[in-house]
Amino acid sequence: MKQYGIWARRSAASVCGPAEAWLKRDSEPVTFETYEEAATEASRLMSKIGTANVSYYPKEREIELEETPSPGMKLQL
């Protein structure tokens, strides 16, 4: 299953310098089930923005699997 998010980009002209990252809410990336939903939200954010130094883009997210340690794993030499 594909997931989509909003990629936030700050330009080099910004006082804080350039940066790129996923848009987050409560420390978790904001995700959408369809590209259209992500595009609509990115468009809404762009219409509210007060500077030309920040842009929002819809983008497909790769699902990252978290590796959980297994209590049964042992290192043997």
mmCIF file of the N, C-alpha and C atoms, coordinates in Angstrom:
data_MODEL
# 
_entry.id   MODEL 
# 
loop_
_atom_site.group_PDB 
_atom_site.id 
_atom_site.type_symbol 
_atom_site.label_atom_id 
_atom_site.label_alt_id 
_atom_site.label_comp_id 
_atom_site.label_asym_id 
_atom_site.label_entity_id 
_atom_site.label_seq_id 
_atom_site.pdbx_PDB_ins_code 
_atom_site.Cartn_x 
_atom_site.Cartn_y 
_atom_site.Cartn_z 
_atom_site.occupancy 
_atom_site.B_iso_or_equiv 
_atom_site.pdbx_formal_charge 
_atom_site.auth_seq_id 
_atom_site.auth_comp_id 
_atom_site.auth_asym_id 
_atom_site.auth_atom_id 
_atom_site.pdbx_PDB_model_num 
ATOM 1   N N  . MET A 1 1  ? 0.843  -1.179  0.000  1.00 0.00 ? 1  MET A N  1 
ATOM 2   C CA . MET A 1 1  ? 0.000  0.000   0.000  1.00 0.00 ? 1  MET A CA 1 
ATOM 3   C C  . MET A 1 1  ? 0.888  1.243   0.000  1.00 0.00 ? 1  MET A C  1 
ATOM 4   N N  . LYS A 1 2  ? 0.581  2.154   -0.885 1.00 0.00 ? 2  LYS A N  1 
ATOM 5   C CA . LYS A 1 2  ? 1.353  3.389   -0.977 1.00 0.00 ? 2  LYS A CA 1 
ATOM 6   C C  . LYS A 1 2  ? 0.844  4.404   0.030  1.00 0.00 ? 2  LYS A C  1 
ATOM 7   N N  . GLN A 1 3  ? 1.769  5.223   0.506  1.00 0.00 ? 3  GLN A N  1 
ATOM 8   C CA . GLN A 1 3  ? 1.431  6.338   1.387  1.00 0.00 ? 3  GLN A CA 1 
ATOM 9   C C  . GLN A 1 3  ? 2.041  7.590   0.789  1.00 0.00 ? 3  GLN A C  1 
ATOM 10  N N  . TYR A 1 4  ? 1.392  8.697   1.066  1.00 0.00 ? 4  TYR A N  1 
ATOM 11  C CA . TYR A 1 4  ? 1.863  9.975   0.553  1.00 0.00 ? 4  TYR A CA 1 
ATOM 12  C C  . TYR A 1 4  ? 1.992  10.951  1.708  1.00 0.00 ? 4  TYR A C  1 
ATOM 13  N N  . GLY A 1 5  ? 2.915  11.876  1.563  1.00 0.00 ? 5  GLY A N  1 
ATOM 14  C CA . GLY A 1 5  ? 3.121  12.885  2.582  1.00 0.00 ? 5  GLY A CA 1 
ATOM 15  C C  . GLY A 1 5  ? 3.352  14.231  1.925  1.00 0.00 ? 5  GLY A C  1 
ATOM 16  N N  . ILE A 1 6  ? 3.714  15.192  2.745  1.00 0.00 ? 6  ILE A N  1 
ATOM 17  C CA . ILE A 1 6  ? 4.006  16.535  2.248  1.00 0.00 ? 6  ILE A CA 1 
ATOM 18  C C  . ILE A 1 6  ? 5.468  16.839  2.551  1.00 0.00 ? 6  ILE A C  1 
ATOM 19  N N  . TRP A 1 7  ? 6.213  17.092  1.493  1.00 0.00 ? 7  TRP A N  1 
ATOM 20  C CA . TRP A 1 7  ? 7.626  17.401  1.596  1.00 0.00 ? 7  TRP A CA 1 
ATOM 21  C C  . TRP A 1 7  ? 7.755  18.911  1.728  1.00 0.00 ? 7  TRP A C  1 
ATOM 22  N N  . ALA A 1 8  ? 8.362  19.365  2.809  1.00 0.00 ? 8  ALA A N  1 
ATOM 23  C CA . ALA A 1 8  ? 8.553  20.793  3.057  1.00 0.00 ? 8  ALA A CA 1 
ATOM 24  C C  . ALA A 1 8  ? 9.990  21.160  2.700  1.00 0.00 ? 8  ALA A C  1 
ATOM 25  N N  . ARG A 1 9  ? 10.142 22.242  1.960  1.00 0.00 ? 9  ARG A N  1 
ATOM 26  C CA . ARG A 1 9  ? 11.466 22.668  1.522  1.00 0.00 ? 9  ARG A CA 1 
ATOM 27  C C  . ARG A 1 9  ? 11.651 24.145  1.830  1.00 0.00 ? 9  ARG A C  1 
ATOM 28  N N  . ARG A 1 10 ? 12.767 24.458  2.516  1.00 0.00 ? 10 ARG A N  1 
ATOM 29  C CA . ARG A 1 10 ? 13.116 25.845  2.815  1.00 0.00 ? 10 ARG A CA 1 
ATOM 30  C C  . ARG A 1 10 ? 14.305 26.208  1.915  1.00 0.00 ? 10 ARG A C  1 
ATOM 31  N N  . SER A 1 11 ? 14.239 27.332  1.253  1.00 0.00 ? 11 SER A N  1 
ATOM 32  C CA . SER A 1 11 ? 15.269 27.720  0.284  1.00 0.00 ? 11 SER A CA 1 
ATOM 33  C C  . SER A 1 11 ? 16.523 28.268  0.974  1.00 0.00 ? 11 SER A C  1 
ATOM 34  N N  . ALA A 1 12 ? 17.578 28.374  0.201  1.00 0.00 ? 12 ALA A N  1 
ATOM 35  C CA . ALA A 1 12 ? 18.843 28.916  0.705  1.00 0.00 ? 12 ALA A CA 1 
ATOM 36  C C  . ALA A 1 12 ? 18.709 30.399  1.040  1.00 0.00 ? 12 ALA A C  1 
ATOM 37  N N  . ALA A 1 13 ? 17.704 31.054  0.503  1.00 0.00 ? 13 ALA A N  1 
ATOM 38  C CA . ALA A 1 13 ? 17.480 32.472  0.779  1.00 0.00 ? 13 ALA A CA 1 
ATOM 39  C C  . ALA A 1 13 ? 16.887 32.703  2.172  1.00 0.00 ? 13 ALA A C  1 
ATOM 40  N N  . SER A 1 14 ? 16.476 31.643  2.837  1.00 0.00 ? 14 SER A N  1 
ATOM 41  C CA . SER A 1 14 ? 15.900 31.769  4.181  1.00 0.00 ? 14 SER A CA 1 
ATOM 42  C C  . SER A 1 14 ? 16.976 32.181  5.186  1.00 0.00 ? 14 SER A C  1 
ATOM 43  N N  . VAL A 1 15 ? 16.586 32.902  6.204  1.00 0.00 ? 15 VAL A N  1 
ATOM 44  C CA . VAL A 1 15 ? 17.506 33.318  7.263  1.00 0.00 ? 15 VAL A CA 1 
ATOM 45  C C  . VAL A 1 15 ? 18.123 32.098  7.954  1.00 0.00 ? 15 VAL A C  1 
ATOM 46  N N  . CYS A 1 16 ? 17.344 31.029  8.064  1.00 0.00 ? 16 CYS A N  1 
ATOM 47  C CA . CYS A 1 16 ? 17.817 29.798  8.724  1.00 0.00 ? 16 CYS A CA 1 
ATOM 48  C C  . CYS A 1 16 ? 18.584 28.874  7.781  1.00 0.00 ? 16 CYS A C  1 
ATOM 49  N N  . GLY A 1 17 ? 18.646 29.202  6.495  1.00 0.00 ? 17 GLY A N  1 
ATOM 50  C CA . GLY A 1 17 ? 19.346 28.376  5.528  1.00 0.00 ? 17 GLY A CA 1 
ATOM 51  C C  . GLY A 1 17 ? 18.443 27.308  4.937  1.00 0.00 ? 17 GLY A C  1 
ATOM 52  N N  . PRO A 1 18 ? 18.988 26.540  3.977  1.00 0.00 ? 18 PRO A N  1 
ATOM 53  C CA . PRO A 1 18 ? 18.177 25.543  3.289  1.00 0.00 ? 18 PRO A CA 1 
ATOM 54  C C  . PRO A 1 18 ? 17.907 24.312  4.162  1.00 0.00 ? 18 PRO A C  1 
ATOM 55  N N  . ALA A 1 19 ? 16.761 23.689  3.916  1.00 0.00 ? 19 ALA A N  1 
ATOM 56  C CA . ALA A 1 19 ? 16.420 22.457  4.632  1.00 0.00 ? 19 ALA A CA 1 
ATOM 57  C C  . ALA A 1 19 ? 15.272 21.768  3.894  1.00 0.00 ? 19 ALA A C  1 
ATOM 58  N N  . GLU A 1 20 ? 15.185 20.442  4.085  1.00 0.00 ? 20 GLU A N  1 
ATOM 59  C CA . GLU A 1 20 ? 14.092 19.652  3.526  1.00 0.00 ? 20 GLU A CA 1 
ATOM 60  C C  . GLU A 1 20 ? 13.703 18.598  4.542  1.00 0.00 ? 20 GLU A C  1 
ATOM 61  N N  . ALA A 1 21 ? 12.402 18.333  4.665  1.00 0.00 ? 21 ALA A N  1 
ATOM 62  C CA . ALA A 1 21 ? 11.932 17.306  5.606  1.00 0.00 ? 21 ALA A CA 1 
ATOM 63  C C  . ALA A 1 21 ? 10.451 17.052  5.366  1.00 0.00 ? 21 ALA A C  1 
ATOM 64  N N  . TRP A 1 22 ? 9.968  15.930  5.887  1.00 0.00 ? 22 TRP A N  1 
ATOM 65  C CA . TRP A 1 22 ? 8.543  15.633  5.846  1.00 0.00 ? 22 TRP A CA 1 
ATOM 66  C C  . TRP A 1 22 ? 7.813  16.556  6.814  1.00 0.00 ? 22 TRP A C  1 
ATOM 67  N N  . LEU A 1 23 ? 6.645  16.994  6.434  1.00 0.00 ? 23 LEU A N  1 
ATOM 68  C CA . LEU A 1 23 ? 5.788  17.768  7.325  1.00 0.00 ? 23 LEU A CA 1 
ATOM 69  C C  . LEU A 1 23 ? 5.328  16.839  8.440  1.00 0.00 ? 23 LEU A C  1 
ATOM 70  N N  . LYS A 1 24 ? 5.459  17.280  9.692  1.00 0.00 ? 24 LYS A N  1 
ATOM 71  C CA . LYS A 1 24 ? 5.126  16.429  10.831 1.00 0.00 ? 24 LYS A CA 1 
ATOM 72  C C  . LYS A 1 24 ? 4.071  17.071  11.716 1.00 0.00 ? 24 LYS A C  1 
ATOM 73  N N  . ARG A 1 25 ? 3.350  16.212  12.423 1.00 0.00 ? 25 ARG A N  1 
ATOM 74  C CA . ARG A 1 25 ? 2.376  16.641  13.421 1.00 0.00 ? 25 ARG A CA 1 
ATOM 75  C C  . ARG A 1 25 ? 2.594  15.732  14.621 1.00 0.00 ? 25 ARG A C  1 
ATOM 76  N N  . ASP A 1 26 ? 2.825  16.289  15.782 1.00 0.00 ? 26 ASP A N  1 
ATOM 77  C CA . ASP A 1 26 ? 3.115  15.524  16.997 1.00 0.00 ? 26 ASP A CA 1 
ATOM 78  C C  . ASP A 1 26 ? 4.306  14.583  16.792 1.00 0.00 ? 26 ASP A C  1 
ATOM 79  N N  . SER A 1 27 ? 5.345  15.081  16.142 1.00 0.00 ? 27 SER A N  1 
ATOM 80  C CA . SER A 1 27 ? 6.602  14.365  15.892 1.00 0.00 ? 27 SER A CA 1 
ATOM 81  C C  . SER A 1 27 ? 6.483  13.184  14.933 1.00 0.00 ? 27 SER A C  1 
ATOM 82  N N  . GLU A 1 28 ? 5.343  13.035  14.267 1.00 0.00 ? 28 GLU A N  1 
ATOM 83  C CA . GLU A 1 28 ? 5.141  11.954  13.300 1.00 0.00 ? 28 GLU A CA 1 
ATOM 84  C C  . GLU A 1 28 ? 4.820  12.563  11.938 1.00 0.00 ? 28 GLU A C  1 
ATOM 85  N N  . PRO A 1 29 ? 5.408  12.012  10.857 1.00 0.00 ? 29 PRO A N  1 
ATOM 86  C CA . PRO A 1 29 ? 5.083  12.529  9.527  1.00 0.00 ? 29 PRO A CA 1 
ATOM 87  C C  . PRO A 1 29 ? 3.589  12.428  9.230  1.00 0.00 ? 29 PRO A C  1 
ATOM 88  N N  . VAL A 1 30 ? 3.050  13.469  8.640  1.00 0.00 ? 30 VAL A N  1 
ATOM 89  C CA . VAL A 1 30 ? 1.641  13.488  8.236  1.00 0.00 ? 30 VAL A CA 1 
ATOM 90  C C  . VAL A 1 30 ? 1.529  12.625  6.982  1.00 0.00 ? 30 VAL A C  1 
ATOM 91  N N  . THR A 1 31 ? 0.617  11.649  6.987  1.00 0.00 ? 31 THR A N  1 
ATOM 92  C CA . THR A 1 31 ? 0.475  10.758  5.844  1.00 0.00 ? 31 THR A CA 1 
ATOM 93  C C  . THR A 1 31 ? -0.949 10.779  5.303  1.00 0.00 ? 31 THR A C  1 
ATOM 94  N N  . PHE A 1 32 ? -1.062 10.469  4.021  1.00 0.00 ? 32 PHE A N  1 
ATOM 95  C CA . PHE A 1 32 ? -2.330 10.416  3.318  1.00 0.00 ? 32 PHE A CA 1 
ATOM 96  C C  . PHE A 1 32 ? -2.380 9.124   2.520  1.00 0.00 ? 32 PHE A C  1 
ATOM 97  N N  . GLU A 1 33 ? -3.588 8.638   2.272  1.00 0.00 ? 33 GLU A N  1 
ATOM 98  C CA . GLU A 1 33 ? -3.755 7.397   1.516  1.00 0.00 ? 33 GLU A CA 1 
ATOM 99  C C  . GLU A 1 33 ? -3.696 7.612   0.012  1.00 0.00 ? 33 GLU A C  1 
ATOM 100 N N  . THR A 1 34 ? -3.995 8.835   -0.446 1.00 0.00 ? 34 THR A N  1 
ATOM 101 C CA . THR A 1 34 ? -3.955 9.110   -1.887 1.00 0.00 ? 34 THR A CA 1 
ATOM 102 C C  . THR A 1 34 ? -3.103 10.344  -2.165 1.00 0.00 ? 34 THR A C  1 
ATOM 103 N N  . TYR A 1 35 ? -2.575 10.377  -3.382 1.00 0.00 ? 35 TYR A N  1 
ATOM 104 C CA . TYR A 1 35 ? -1.783 11.516  -3.817 1.00 0.00 ? 35 TYR A CA 1 
ATOM 105 C C  . TYR A 1 35 ? -2.653 12.778  -3.846 1.00 0.00 ? 35 TYR A C  1 
ATOM 106 N N  . GLU A 1 36 ? -3.898 12.615  -4.247 1.00 0.00 ? 36 GLU A N  1 
ATOM 107 C CA . GLU A 1 36 ? -4.812 13.752  -4.352 1.00 0.00 ? 36 GLU A CA 1 
ATOM 108 C C  . GLU A 1 36 ? -5.027 14.422  -3.001 1.00 0.00 ? 36 GLU A C  1 
ATOM 109 N N  . GLU A 1 37 ? -5.169 13.621  -1.935 1.00 0.00 ? 37 GLU A N  1 
ATOM 110 C CA . GLU A 1 37 ? -5.334 14.183  -0.588 1.00 0.00 ? 37 GLU A CA 1 
ATOM 111 C C  . GLU A 1 37 ? -4.096 14.982  -0.186 1.00 0.00 ? 37 GLU A C  1 
ATOM 112 N N  . ALA A 1 38 ? -2.922 14.428  -0.456 1.00 0.00 ? 38 ALA A N  1 
ATOM 113 C CA . ALA A 1 38 ? -1.671 15.113  -0.120 1.00 0.00 ? 38 ALA A CA 1 
ATOM 114 C C  . ALA A 1 38 ? -1.527 16.392  -0.936 1.00 0.00 ? 38 ALA A C  1 
ATOM 115 N N  . ALA A 1 39 ? -1.885 16.327  -2.216 1.00 0.00 ? 39 ALA A N  1 
ATOM 116 C CA . ALA A 1 39 ? -1.789 17.505  -3.085 1.00 0.00 ? 39 ALA A CA 1 
ATOM 117 C C  . ALA A 1 39 ? -2.736 18.610  -2.638 1.00 0.00 ? 39 ALA A C  1 
ATOM 118 N N  . THR A 1 40 ? -3.934 18.233  -2.213 1.00 0.00 ? 40 THR A N  1 
ATOM 119 C CA . THR A 1 40 ? -4.905 19.218  -1.730 1.00 0.00 ? 40 THR A CA 1 
ATOM 120 C C  . THR A 1 40 ? -4.382 19.919  -0.473 1.00 0.00 ? 40 THR A C  1 
ATOM 121 N N  . GLU A 1 41 ? -3.835 19.147  0.455  1.00 0.00 ? 41 GLU A N  1 
ATOM 122 C CA . GLU A 1 41 ? -3.303 19.739  1.692  1.00 0.00 ? 41 GLU A CA 1 
ATOM 123 C C  . GLU A 1 41 ? -2.082 20.612  1.405  1.00 0.00 ? 41 GLU A C  1 
ATOM 124 N N  . ALA A 1 42 ? -1.188 20.164  0.511  1.00 0.00 ? 42 ALA A N  1 
ATOM 125 C CA . ALA A 1 42 ? -0.017 20.970  0.150  1.00 0.00 ? 42 ALA A CA 1 
ATOM 126 C C  . ALA A 1 42 ? -0.456 22.281  -0.489 1.00 0.00 ? 42 ALA A C  1 
ATOM 127 N N  . SER A 1 43 ? -1.460 22.224  -1.342 1.00 0.00 ? 43 SER A N  1 
ATOM 128 C CA . SER A 1 43 ? -1.989 23.429  -1.985 1.00 0.00 ? 43 SER A CA 1 
ATOM 129 C C  . SER A 1 43 ? -2.584 24.385  -0.953 1.00 0.00 ? 43 SER A C  1 
ATOM 130 N N  . ARG A 1 44 ? -3.309 23.826  0.025  1.00 0.00 ? 44 ARG A N  1 
ATOM 131 C CA . ARG A 1 44 ? -3.892 24.646  1.092  1.00 0.00 ? 44 ARG A CA 1 
ATOM 132 C C  . ARG A 1 44 ? -2.788 25.347  1.895  1.00 0.00 ? 44 ARG A C  1 
ATOM 133 N N  . LEU A 1 45 ? -1.737 24.602  2.211  1.00 0.00 ? 45 LEU A N  1 
ATOM 134 C CA . LEU A 1 45 ? -0.619 25.189  2.964  1.00 0.00 ? 45 LEU A CA 1 
ATOM 135 C C  . LEU A 1 45 ? 0.079  26.280  2.157  1.00 0.00 ? 45 LEU A C  1 
ATOM 136 N N  . MET A 1 46 ? 0.255  26.049  0.847  1.00 0.00 ? 46 MET A N  1 
ATOM 137 C CA . MET A 1 46 ? 0.916  27.045  0.000  1.00 0.00 ? 46 MET A CA 1 
ATOM 138 C C  . MET A 1 46 ? 0.093  28.329  -0.090 1.00 0.00 ? 46 MET A C  1 
ATOM 139 N N  . SER A 1 47 ? -1.238 28.203  -0.044 1.00 0.00 ? 47 SER A N  1 
ATOM 140 C CA . SER A 1 47 ? -2.081 29.400  -0.149 1.00 0.00 ? 47 SER A CA 1 
ATOM 141 C C  . SER A 1 47 ? -2.025 30.241  1.123  1.00 0.00 ? 47 SER A C  1 
ATOM 142 N N  . LYS A 1 48 ? -1.661 29.629  2.253  1.00 0.00 ? 48 LYS A N  1 
ATOM 143 C CA . LYS A 1 48 ? -1.590 30.346  3.528  1.00 0.00 ? 48 LYS A CA 1 
ATOM 144 C C  . LYS A 1 48 ? -0.201 30.893  3.837  1.00 0.00 ? 48 LYS A C  1 
ATOM 145 N N  . ILE A 1 49 ? 0.780  30.532  3.035  1.00 0.00 ? 49 ILE A N  1 
ATOM 146 C CA . ILE A 1 49 ? 2.163  30.859  3.348  1.00 0.00 ? 49 ILE A CA 1 
ATOM 147 C C  . ILE A 1 49 ? 2.430  32.350  3.126  1.00 0.00 ? 49 ILE A C  1 
ATOM 148 N N  . GLY A 1 50 ? 3.256  32.930  3.976  1.00 0.00 ? 50 GLY A N  1 
ATOM 149 C CA . GLY A 1 50 ? 3.541  34.350  3.882  1.00 0.00 ? 50 GLY A CA 1 
ATOM 150 C C  . GLY A 1 50 ? 4.938  34.653  3.373  1.00 0.00 ? 50 GLY A C  1 
ATOM 151 N N  . THR A 1 51 ? 5.664  33.645  2.929  1.00 0.00 ? 51 THR A N  1 
ATOM 152 C CA . THR A 1 51 ? 7.026  33.850  2.450  1.00 0.00 ? 51 THR A CA 1 
ATOM 153 C C  . THR A 1 51 ? 7.274  32.995  1.207  1.00 0.00 ? 51 THR A C  1 
ATOM 154 N N  . ALA A 1 52 ? 8.194  33.460  0.384  1.00 0.00 ? 52 ALA A N  1 
ATOM 155 C CA . ALA A 1 52 ? 8.556  32.687  -0.817 1.00 0.00 ? 52 ALA A CA 1 
ATOM 156 C C  . ALA A 1 52 ? 9.672  31.693  -0.514 1.00 0.00 ? 52 ALA A C  1 
ATOM 157 N N  . ASN A 1 53 ? 10.165 31.695  0.724  1.00 0.00 ? 53 ASN A N  1 
ATOM 158 C CA . ASN A 1 53 ? 11.296 30.836  1.085  1.00 0.00 ? 53 ASN A CA 1 
ATOM 159 C C  . ASN A 1 53 ? 10.903 29.420  1.478  1.00 0.00 ? 53 ASN A C  1 
ATOM 160 N N  . VAL A 1 54 ? 9.613  29.134  1.617  1.00 0.00 ? 54 VAL A N  1 
ATOM 161 C CA . VAL A 1 54 ? 9.157  27.806  2.016  1.00 0.00 ? 54 VAL A CA 1 
ATOM 162 C C  . VAL A 1 54 ? 8.159  27.293  0.984  1.00 0.00 ? 54 VAL A C  1 
ATOM 163 N N  . SER A 1 55 ? 8.298  26.004  0.637  1.00 0.00 ? 55 SER A N  1 
ATOM 164 C CA . SER A 1 55 ? 7.389  25.373  -0.321 1.00 0.00 ? 55 SER A CA 1 
ATOM 165 C C  . SER A 1 55 ? 6.944  24.025  0.212  1.00 0.00 ? 55 SER A C  1 
ATOM 166 N N  . TYR A 1 56 ? 5.749  23.611  -0.157 1.00 0.00 ? 56 TYR A N  1 
ATOM 167 C CA . TYR A 1 56 ? 5.208  22.307  0.231  1.00 0.00 ? 56 TYR A CA 1 
ATOM 168 C C  . TYR A 1 56 ? 4.833  21.531  -1.024 1.00 0.00 ? 56 TYR A C  1 
ATOM 169 N N  . TYR A 1 57 ? 5.223  20.249  -1.071 1.00 0.00 ? 57 TYR A N  1 
ATOM 170 C CA . TYR A 1 57 ? 4.963  19.410  -2.231 1.00 0.00 ? 57 TYR A CA 1 
ATOM 171 C C  . TYR A 1 57 ? 4.402  18.063  -1.799 1.00 0.00 ? 57 TYR A C  1 
ATOM 172 N N  . PRO A 1 58 ? 3.417  17.531  -2.512 1.00 0.00 ? 58 PRO A N  1 
ATOM 173 C CA . PRO A 1 58 ? 2.977  16.166  -2.226 1.00 0.00 ? 58 PRO A CA 1 
ATOM 174 C C  . PRO A 1 58 ? 4.040  15.209  -2.760 1.00 0.00 ? 58 PRO A C  1 
ATOM 175 N N  . LYS A 1 59 ? 4.282  14.128  -2.028 1.00 0.00 ? 59 LYS A N  1 
ATOM 176 C CA . LYS A 1 59 ? 5.337  13.194  -2.430 1.00 0.00 ? 59 LYS A CA 1 
ATOM 177 C C  . LYS A 1 59 ? 5.029  11.805  -1.871 1.00 0.00 ? 59 LYS A C  1 
ATOM 178 N N  . GLU A 1 60 ? 5.359  10.779  -2.648 1.00 0.00 ? 60 GLU A N  1 
ATOM 179 C CA . GLU A 1 60 ? 5.150  9.414   -2.176 1.00 0.00 ? 60 GLU A CA 1 
ATOM 180 C C  . GLU A 1 60 ? 6.169  9.095   -1.088 1.00 0.00 ? 60 GLU A C  1 
ATOM 181 N N  . ARG A 1 61 ? 5.685  8.474   -0.027 1.00 0.00 ? 61 ARG A N  1 
ATOM 182 C CA . ARG A 1 61 ? 6.562  8.087   1.083  1.00 0.00 ? 61 ARG A CA 1 
ATOM 183 C C  . ARG A 1 61 ? 6.872  6.601   0.974  1.00 0.00 ? 61 ARG A C  1 
ATOM 184 N N  . GLU A 1 62 ? 8.102  6.255   1.262  1.00 0.00 ? 62 GLU A N  1 
ATOM 185 C CA . GLU A 1 62 ? 8.461  4.848   1.349  1.00 0.00 ? 62 GLU A CA 1 
ATOM 186 C C  . GLU A 1 62 ? 8.165  4.399   2.768  1.00 0.00 ? 62 GLU A C  1 
ATOM 187 N N  . ILE A 1 63 ? 7.478  3.291   2.892  1.00 0.00 ? 63 ILE A N  1 
ATOM 188 C CA . ILE A 1 63 ? 7.142  2.794   4.215  1.00 0.00 ? 63 ILE A CA 1 
ATOM 189 C C  . ILE A 1 63 ? 8.405  2.228   4.847  1.00 0.00 ? 63 ILE A C  1 
ATOM 190 N N  . GLU A 1 64 ? 8.737  2.773   6.006  1.00 0.00 ? 64 GLU A N  1 
ATOM 191 C CA . GLU A 1 64 ? 9.939  2.340   6.712  1.00 0.00 ? 64 GLU A CA 1 
ATOM 192 C C  . GLU A 1 64 ? 9.548  1.323   7.773  1.00 0.00 ? 64 GLU A C  1 
ATOM 193 N N  . LEU A 1 65 ? 10.140 0.156   7.665  1.00 0.00 ? 65 LEU A N  1 
ATOM 194 C CA . LEU A 1 65 ? 9.876  -0.877  8.656  1.00 0.00 ? 65 LEU A CA 1 
ATOM 195 C C  . LEU A 1 65 ? 10.810 -0.689  9.836  1.00 0.00 ? 65 LEU A C  1 
ATOM 196 N N  . GLU A 1 66 ? 10.258 -0.811  11.019 1.00 0.00 ? 66 GLU A N  1 
ATOM 197 C CA . GLU A 1 66 ? 11.074 -0.682  12.219 1.00 0.00 ? 66 GLU A CA 1 
ATOM 198 C C  . GLU A 1 66 ? 11.592 -2.054  12.614 1.00 0.00 ? 66 GLU A C  1 
ATOM 199 N N  . GLU A 1 67 ? 12.872 -2.115  12.902 1.00 0.00 ? 67 GLU A N  1 
ATOM 200 C CA . GLU A 1 67 ? 13.463 -3.369  13.327 1.00 0.00 ? 67 GLU A CA 1 
ATOM 201 C C  . GLU A 1 67 ? 13.346 -3.477  14.837 1.00 0.00 ? 67 GLU A C  1 
ATOM 202 N N  . THR A 1 68 ? 12.724 -4.534  15.294 1.00 0.00 ? 68 THR A N  1 
ATOM 203 C CA . THR A 1 68 ? 12.584 -4.737  16.730 1.00 0.00 ? 68 THR A CA 1 
ATOM 204 C C  . THR A 1 68 ? 13.549 -5.829  17.167 1.00 0.00 ? 68 THR A C  1 
ATOM 205 N N  . PRO A 1 69 ? 14.254 -5.603  18.231 1.00 0.00 ? 69 PRO A N  1 
ATOM 206 C CA . PRO A 1 69 ? 15.203 -6.617  18.689 1.00 0.00 ? 69 PRO A CA 1 
ATOM 207 C C  . PRO A 1 69 ? 14.469 -7.863  19.206 1.00 0.00 ? 69 PRO A C  1 
ATOM 208 N N  . SER A 1 70 ? 15.035 -8.987  18.900 1.00 0.00 ? 70 SER A N  1 
ATOM 209 C CA . SER A 1 70 ? 14.459 -10.246 19.370 1.00 0.00 ? 70 SER A CA 1 
ATOM 210 C C  . SER A 1 70 ? 15.214 -10.701 20.619 1.00 0.00 ? 70 SER A C  1 
ATOM 211 N N  . PRO A 1 71 ? 14.498 -11.033 21.688 1.00 0.00 ? 71 PRO A N  1 
ATOM 212 C CA . PRO A 1 71 ? 15.176 -11.451 22.911 1.00 0.00 ? 71 PRO A CA 1 
ATOM 213 C C  . PRO A 1 71 ? 15.911 -12.784 22.732 1.00 0.00 ? 71 PRO A C  1 
ATOM 214 N N  . GLY A 1 72 ? 15.613 -13.513 21.679 1.00 0.00 ? 72 GLY A N  1 
ATOM 215 C CA . GLY A 1 72 ? 16.251 -14.810 21.475 1.00 0.00 ? 72 GLY A CA 1 
ATOM 216 C C  . GLY A 1 72 ? 17.533 -14.732 20.653 1.00 0.00 ? 72 GLY A C  1 
ATOM 217 N N  . MET A 1 73 ? 17.892 -13.529 20.183 1.00 0.00 ? 73 MET A N  1 
ATOM 218 C CA . MET A 1 73 ? 19.100 -13.419 19.379 1.00 0.00 ? 73 MET A CA 1 
ATOM 219 C C  . MET A 1 73 ? 20.331 -13.323 20.272 1.00 0.00 ? 73 MET A C  1 
ATOM 220 N N  . LYS A 1 74 ? 21.354 -14.109 19.915 1.00 0.00 ? 74 LYS A N  1 
ATOM 221 C CA . LYS A 1 74 ? 22.603 -14.072 20.666 1.00 0.00 ? 74 LYS A CA 1 
ATOM 222 C C  . LYS A 1 74 ? 23.773 -14.041 19.694 1.00 0.00 ? 74 LYS A C  1 
ATOM 223 N N  . LEU A 1 75 ? 24.804 -13.358 20.080 1.00 0.00 ? 75 LEU A N  1 
ATOM 224 C CA . LEU A 1 75 ? 26.017 -13.311 19.283 1.00 0.00 ? 75 LEU A CA 1 
ATOM 225 C C  . LEU A 1 75 ? 26.931 -14.405 19.773 1.00 0.00 ? 75 LEU A C  1 
ATOM 226 N N  . GLN A 1 76 ? 27.301 -15.294 18.877 1.00 0.00 ? 76 GLN A N  1 
ATOM 227 C CA . GLN A 1 76 ? 28.199 -16.382 19.253 1.00 0.00 ? 76 GLN A CA 1 
ATOM 228 C C  . GLN A 1 76 ? 29.485 -16.248 18.477 1.00 0.00 ? 76 GLN A C  1 
ATOM 229 N N  . LEU A 1 77 ? 30.586 -16.460 19.161 1.00 0.00 ? 77 LEU A N  1 
ATOM 230 C CA . LEU A 1 77 ? 31.893 -16.385 18.502 1.00 0.00 ? 77 LEU A CA 1 
ATOM 231 C C  . LEU A 1 77 ? 32.457 -17.771 18.324 1.00 0.00 ? 77 LEU A C  1 
# 
